[in-house]
Amino acid sequence: MSSKRKGTLYERELFHMFWNSSWAAVRSAGSGSTPLPAPDILAGNKEKLLAIECKAIKSKSKHFKKEEVQQLKTFSETINANPIIAMRFDNIGWFFLDVNNLKENKNGNYTISLNHCKKEGIKFAELIGDYKQSKL
């Protein structure tokens, strides 16, 4: 399966997860194909609005350019949404990270690993407010 097709498949999976949890969601088809900031998914309810950049990967980490993260922040600030990176690891599932809590690497970019997601990320149920996970 091509990475573009895989990305679309998992964006749709997340889109349906929101609707199945009584949240509204829209997919931004072609996000990343324009120089203007556009997240993959916008999701919200009466209390919260999320601007989400989705990544589905086989490996244990993903690199993000500073500009990519900044575009998500800029878009989110413009519409008063929470900027979220959603990472889906094959055979493990989804993790969600608030972009404002990411730490730059030595190159000024960002690397998000499975270990980082397990420590700092939250699962879908916590993202939508179904429960609060306690971090050890």
N, C-alpha and C positions, 0 to 999 in steps of 0.2 A: 504494500500500500504506500502511495507517495506521502511525503510529509504534509503536503498541502491538504490532501484528502483526509489524512488522519486528523489534522488539526480541525478541519470542518466537522468531522464526525464527533469529536469530543467537545467542540463548542456546542453542537446540537445536544449532546448528552447533558451538558451543564445547563443549557437553556431549558430543557425539559425538567431537570431537577428543580429549578426555581419554580416553574409553573405548577409542578406536582406538590410543591410546598406552600402554595397560595401566595407566591410572589409573582409580580409581573416581570417579564424579561423580553429584551429584543436583541437580536444578533446584528452586528454591523458587518454585513457581507462586504468583503474587499478591504477590511481594515488592514492597515499596513501597506496598502497599495497607493496611498495618497500622502503627500508631504504634510497634510494637516493632521492634528491629533485625533484619533478615533479608536476607542477601545473595542475589543471583540464583542463584549456583552455589556449591556446596561440592565441592571436588575434593581427592583425596589419594591417597597411596601409603604405603608403610611408613615413609618418611622425612619426608614433608611434608604439611601440610594447608593448603589455600588457601580463603579466603572471598572470593568474587569478585563485584564489582558490574560489570555489563556495560552498555556503551553502544555503539550502532551509529548513526553519524551521516553525513550527506551533507556537512556543512560542515567547516571546518578547525579548529574548536575547540568545546569544550563547557564550560559553567559548572556548577559543583557548589556547593550550599550547604554551609556549614560543618557544619550539623547532619547532612546526608547522609553526609559523610565521617566525622564523629564516630560515627555509628551503626555504620558498618562497622568502625571501630576498636574500639568497645565490644564488638560481637559477636565479633570476632576474638580479643580479649583473653580473653573468657569461655571460649572453647573452645581457646585456644592455637593459633590459625590465623594464617597470614600474610594481612594485608588487601591485596587487589589490586584495582585498577581495570583492567578490560579495555576497551580502546577499539578499535572496528572502524570504520575509515574506508572509505567506499564506494570501490571500485576500487583499494584499497591493501592492506587487510587488518588483522590484529590487532596491537596493541601492548599490553604489560602493564606497569603501574606499581605499585610498592610505595607504598601510601598514606602510610606513615611518612616518605617522602622528598618529599612534595608541599610546595610553598611557598604560603602564603596570599597572595592578592592584596590590594590596598589596602582592599578592603571586608571583609576577614576571611574571604572565601570562596575558591574555587579555580577556576582556569581551566586546562584541559588542551588544548593545541593539538597539531596534527600535528607541528610543528617540535619541541615539547617531547618528544613521544613518540619522534621519531627520535633525539633526543639522549640522553634519560634512560630511555626504555622498552626493553623486551626483547621478542623475538619468542617464539612459542610453544615452539619447540624448546629455547630457553634456559630458559624458565619451568619446563619439566618435566625439565630437567637433561640434555638430549641433548648440548648443547655450551655453551661460554661465549663470548659475543660480546665482543670487545675494543672499548672506546670510545676514539675518537681525541681 
